[in-house]
Amino acid sequence: MSTSASVQSATTSPTSSAGSTKPAVLLIGAITHVKKEWEECSSFAVLKTFTGTTRKEFFERCEDGSYNDVVAIYRSNESTSVSTDTKSGRNHARS
């Protein structure tokens, strides 16, 4: 997925017009058919995209606080190399 102006870096926390901080949502993997809808989510949330390629990178970003403000994650089917423990076959979110 190409990065657009509405996708924020992991260190920004923009505020809404009411002055409250927007929650963040994280995309892991690419989306094909709902790019417009994903971008529209920027009206109520900061859009973050994990661009790494390994589980190790994902967990490093979790540990360094990059995703502390994330309240929801969408994981595409192609992201299984990042989100699934290949040894056990378990999704890390269910561990």
Buried (B, 14 or more C-beta within 10 A) or exposed (E): BEEEEBBBEBEEEEEEEEEEEBEBBBBBBEBEEEEEEBBEBBEEBBBBBBEEEEBEEBEEBBEEEBBEBBEEBBBBEEBBEBBBEEEEEEEBEEE
